[in-house]
Amino acid sequence: MNEKIIAILSEVKEDPSLVQTLQPTSDIVNDAGLDSLQMINFMLAIEDEFDIQIDFDTFDYDHLSSIEIFSAFLRVSKAAQPQT
């Protein structure tokens, strides 16, 4: 999941070098350098890629402090969603 998140960040930023430079411990906002519009596009791409609907009532900015923390949040969120 971490690799796919990194690939999506690279795509949203239109910066292929991020695939090589970002690590699971990288901060999504600061290390990837997302602006507000890119953040929206990133979240939409994540929802599409992982077939998940992010619950922003439970989402916290701290979930973006690293790719691995965000990945863990997504796994828990997906597991909590009703199966369709």
N, C-alpha and C positions, 0 to 999 in steps of 0.2 A: 504494500500500500504506500509506503514512503516513497518508493521510486516513481509511482504514478503521480503522487502529489507534486513531486519535484518536476516531473514532466509537464504537468498542468501549469505550474508556476512559470516555467520556462516559456510555455506557449502564450500565456496571458501577458507576460512581460515582453514577448517577442525577442527573447534573448536566449539563444541556444546554449550559450556558455554556462548558464545556471545549472544545466544538467550535470556539468562537471564540478561546479563549485559549491553547490548546496549539499548539505549533509543532513542526516536525520535530526541532528541537534541544532540546525540552523533556525533562526528566528524568521518566521514567515513575513512579518511586516518589515523589520529592519534589514535583515540580510537579503531578502528578495527585493526590497524597496517598492512595495506595492503602494500605489496611490489609491484614493477612495474608489474611483471608477474601476480600476484593476481589481480591487478587493471584491467588488460586486460581481465582476465577471468570473473571478476565481471561485467564489462561493457557488455561483450558478453552474460552473463547469464541474465542481466537486459533486454537487447534487446529481447532475446528469450522469457523470462517470460511475458513481457508486450507488446509483438508484436509491438515494436517501433524501429525506426532507429534513433539513437542519431546523431544529427547534430553537429559535433565537431567545426563547424564554429561559432555556437552560444553558445557552451558549455564553461563554465568558471570554473577554479579550485575552485572558491568560492562556486559553486553548491555542492561541497563535504563537506562543512563546517558543515553540519548536515544532518541527514537522512531526516528530514522533509523538508529542503530546496531542497534536491535532489529530493524528492518525488514531490514537487511542480513543479520543472523543468520538470520532466517526464510528469506530467499531461498537462502542457502547450505545451510541444513538441508533445505529442500524439494528442492533440486537433488540432494542426496546420498541421498535416500530412494529405495528401489526403486519403480518405477512399478507400479501394480496394474491 
